[in-house]
Amino acid sequence: MATDNAISRSTAYDYLHEGIVVLAAHAPNLESALLAAKMAGYSHVNIDGTVIETDRCRTPGPTVGVDLWWSAKCDNHGGNIQVITAPDGWPLWTSDVRPGREHDTTALREHVEVLPLLAAWTSEDLRALGDLGYEGEADTITVAFKKPKGGQLTDTERTFNKAHNGVRAIGERGNSLLKTTFKALRNISLCPWKIGKIAAAAVVLLHIEHDRTT
């Protein structure tokens, strides 16, 4: 944006944080994103967590010996972002950041407004699809059947899983689209608590660039 508007690199860095905040403020909130998805006639939305890596120094976590931002998911320091996408994987909304040590369900529960809004949105005709990382919230988020310990899935359950995973996999494109479009989302050097604002700003820019919000 600085290049397009003939703004020098040094000036851009001087106003880096202000620019991120201004862009992020224009990101859709979850209620608006879900309403837009319903008006667009979508049968479902997808929810998936992604870890934005950071080279930030270690920070002690709540448990002795466990680093706050260390993510076993990516074997690096990072922040957990929840992303809701349209059926074709177009990013509709991103959450604020949670420390990388938190699994998707834990991070989702920390965003206290998300589950009630998804519960209000879902019905027999509208679903929120997720992977087994959201197994603990299966009442709200539709997940695949988990193979029972020492048992086998039924033919019906296996058929459901194949269909579910095939549809949901398309939605995972959203995280890839954000990270491949914006180099900043591959590794962030700023304070990791700013990752949420940066992701929201990226969504705004993506919507503007493609002239698409839903």
C-alpha positions as CSV (number, residue, x, y, z in Angstrom):
1,M,0.0,0.0,0.0
2,A,2.9,2.4,0.8
3,T,4.4,1.7,-2.6
4,D,1.1,2.2,-4.4
5,N,0.7,5.6,-2.7
6,A,4.3,6.8,-3.1
7,I,5.0,6.6,0.6
8,S,8.6,6.0,1.6
9,R,9.6,2.8,3.5
10,S,10.7,4.7,6.6
11,T,7.4,6.6,6.8
12,A,5.5,3.4,6.4
13,Y,7.3,1.8,9.3
14,D,6.7,4.9,11.4
15,Y,3.0,4.4,11.0
16,L,3.0,0.6,10.8
17,H,1.0,-0.1,14.0
18,E,-1.5,2.7,13.3
19,G,-2.1,1.3,9.8
20,I,-2.7,-2.2,11.1
21,V,-5.2,-0.9,13.7
22,V,-7.1,1.2,11.1
23,L,-7.4,-1.8,8.7
24,A,-8.3,-4.3,11.4
25,A,-11.1,-2.0,12.6
26,H,-12.8,-2.5,9.2
27,A,-12.8,-6.3,9.5
28,P,-16.3,-7.8,9.8
29,N,-17.4,-9.1,13.2
30,L,-18.6,-12.7,13.4
31,E,-22.3,-11.8,13.7
32,S,-22.1,-9.8,10.5
33,A,-20.1,-12.5,8.7
34,L,-22.6,-15.2,9.6
35,L,-25.5,-13.0,8.6
36,A,-23.8,-12.4,5.2
37,A,-23.2,-16.1,4.8
38,K,-26.9,-16.8,5.4
39,M,-28.0,-14.1,3.0
40,A,-25.6,-15.6,0.4
41,G,-27.5,-18.9,0.6
42,Y,-24.6,-21.0,2.0
43,S,-25.5,-24.3,3.4
44,H,-22.5,-24.3,5.8
45,V,-19.5,-22.4,6.9
46,N,-16.2,-24.0,7.9
47,I,-14.2,-23.3,11.1
48,D,-10.5,-24.1,11.3
49,G,-7.6,-23.0,13.5
50,T,-4.2,-22.0,12.2
51,V,-1.0,-21.2,13.9
52,I,0.8,-18.0,12.8
53,E,4.5,-18.6,13.6
54,T,6.5,-16.0,15.5
55,D,10.2,-15.6,16.4
56,R,9.3,-13.9,19.6
57,C,11.4,-14.9,22.7
58,R,10.1,-17.5,25.1
59,T,7.4,-16.6,27.7
60,P,6.6,-18.7,30.7
61,G,3.2,-20.4,30.6
62,P,0.8,-21.2,33.3
63,T,2.4,-24.7,33.7
64,V,6.0,-25.0,34.8
65,G,8.2,-25.9,31.9
66,V,5.5,-25.1,29.3
67,D,6.1,-22.1,27.1
68,L,3.1,-19.8,26.6
69,W,3.5,-19.4,22.8
70,W,5.1,-22.8,21.9
71,S,2.8,-24.8,19.6
72,A,3.2,-28.5,19.3
73,K,1.0,-28.2,16.1
74,C,3.8,-26.5,14.2
75,D,6.7,-27.2,16.4
76,N,7.5,-23.5,16.8
77,H,6.4,-20.4,18.7
78,G,3.1,-19.0,17.3
79,G,-0.3,-17.7,17.9
80,N,-3.6,-19.6,17.4
81,I,-6.1,-17.9,15.1
82,Q,-9.6,-19.3,14.4
83,V,-10.8,-18.7,10.8
84,I,-14.3,-19.1,9.5
85,T,-14.7,-19.5,5.8
86,A,-17.3,-19.8,3.1
87,P,-18.0,-23.3,1.6
88,D,-15.3,-22.6,-1.1
89,G,-12.7,-21.6,1.5
90,W,-13.1,-17.8,1.2
91,P,-12.1,-16.2,4.5
92,L,-15.1,-14.5,6.1
93,W,-13.8,-13.8,9.6
94,T,-10.7,-14.3,11.8
95,S,-10.5,-14.3,15.6
96,D,-8.2,-12.5,17.9
97,V,-5.0,-14.4,18.8
98,R,-4.6,-17.0,21.5
99,P,-1.2,-18.4,22.6
100,G,0.0,-21.2,20.5
101,R,0.0,-23.8,23.3
102,E,-3.8,-23.8,23.2
103,H,-5.5,-26.4,21.1
104,D,-8.3,-25.3,18.8
105,T,-11.2,-26.1,21.1
106,T,-9.5,-24.4,24.0
107,A,-8.7,-21.3,21.9
108,L,-12.3,-21.3,20.6
109,R,-13.8,-21.4,24.1
110,E,-11.7,-18.4,25.1
111,H,-13.5,-16.4,22.4
112,V,-16.7,-16.4,24.4
113,E,-18.9,-14.9,21.8
114,V,-18.1,-17.5,19.0
115,L,-19.9,-20.6,20.2
116,P,-23.2,-18.8,21.1
117,L,-23.3,-17.1,17.7
118,L,-22.5,-20.4,15.8
119,A,-25.2,-22.2,17.9
120,A,-27.7,-19.5,17.0
121,W,-26.7,-19.7,13.3
122,T,-26.9,-23.5,12.9
123,S,-30.0,-25.4,12.1
124,E,-31.0,-28.5,10.2
125,D,-30.2,-26.6,7.0
126,L,-27.2,-24.6,8.2
127,R,-24.0,-26.2,9.6
128,A,-20.6,-25.2,10.9
129,L,-18.1,-27.8,9.8
130,G,-14.9,-28.5,11.7
131,D,-12.3,-31.2,12.1
132,L,-11.9,-33.5,15.1
133,G,-10.0,-30.8,16.9
134,Y,-13.5,-29.5,17.8
135,E,-14.8,-32.8,19.0
136,G,-15.5,-31.3,22.4
137,E,-18.0,-28.9,20.8
138,A,-19.8,-31.4,18.6
139,D,-23.2,-30.1,19.8
140,T,-22.5,-26.9,17.8
141,I,-19.8,-27.8,15.3
142,T,-20.4,-30.8,13.0
143,V,-17.3,-33.1,13.1
144,A,-16.5,-36.5,11.8
145,F,-17.1,-39.7,13.8
146,K,-14.1,-40.7,15.8
147,K,-13.0,-44.3,15.7
148,P,-13.9,-45.9,19.1
149,K,-11.0,-47.3,21.1
150,G,-10.8,-51.0,20.3
151,G,-13.7,-50.8,17.9
152,Q,-14.6,-49.9,14.3
153,L,-16.8,-47.3,12.7
154,T,-20.0,-48.5,11.0
155,D,-20.4,-48.3,7.3
156,T,-22.8,-45.4,7.7
157,E,-20.2,-43.5,9.9
158,R,-17.4,-44.2,7.4
159,T,-19.6,-42.9,4.6
160,F,-20.5,-39.8,6.6
161,N,-16.8,-39.1,7.4
162,K,-15.8,-39.4,3.8
163,A,-18.5,-36.9,2.7
164,H,-17.8,-34.6,5.6
165,N,-14.1,-34.5,5.2
166,G,-14.4,-34.0,1.4
167,V,-16.6,-30.9,1.9
168,R,-14.6,-29.6,4.9
169,A,-11.3,-29.9,3.1
170,I,-12.3,-27.3,0.6
171,G,-12.8,-24.8,3.5
172,E,-9.2,-25.3,4.7
173,R,-8.2,-23.3,1.6
174,G,-8.9,-20.2,3.6
175,N,-5.9,-20.5,5.9
176,S,-3.7,-21.3,2.9
177,L,-5.0,-18.3,1.0
178,L,-4.3,-15.9,3.8
179,K,-0.7,-17.2,4.4
180,T,0.3,-17.5,0.7
181,T,-1.1,-14.0,0.0
182,F,0.4,-12.2,2.9
183,K,4.0,-13.0,3.8
184,A,3.5,-11.4,7.2
185,L,1.2,-14.3,8.2
186,R,3.9,-16.8,7.6
187,N,6.1,-15.5,10.4
188,I,5.6,-12.4,12.6
189,S,8.4,-10.6,14.4
190,L,6.2,-8.2,16.3
191,C,4.6,-8.9,19.7
192,P,2.6,-12.1,19.3
193,W,-0.5,-10.4,20.9
194,K,-0.7,-8.3,17.7
195,I,-1.2,-11.4,15.5
196,G,-5.0,-11.1,15.7
197,K,-5.0,-7.5,14.4
198,I,-2.6,-8.4,11.6
199,A,-4.8,-11.3,10.5
200,A,-7.9,-9.1,10.6
201,A,-6.1,-6.4,8.5
202,A,-5.1,-9.1,6.0
203,V,-8.8,-10.2,5.7
204,V,-9.8,-6.6,4.9
205,L,-7.1,-6.2,2.3
206,L,-8.1,-9.6,0.7
207,H,-11.7,-8.5,0.5
208,I,-10.7,-5.2,-1.1
209,E,-8.3,-6.8,-3.6
210,H,-10.8,-9.3,-4.8
211,D,-13.9,-7.1,-4.3
212,R,-15.6,-9.9,-2.4
213,T,-16.7,-10.2,1.2
214,T,-18.8,-13.5,1.1
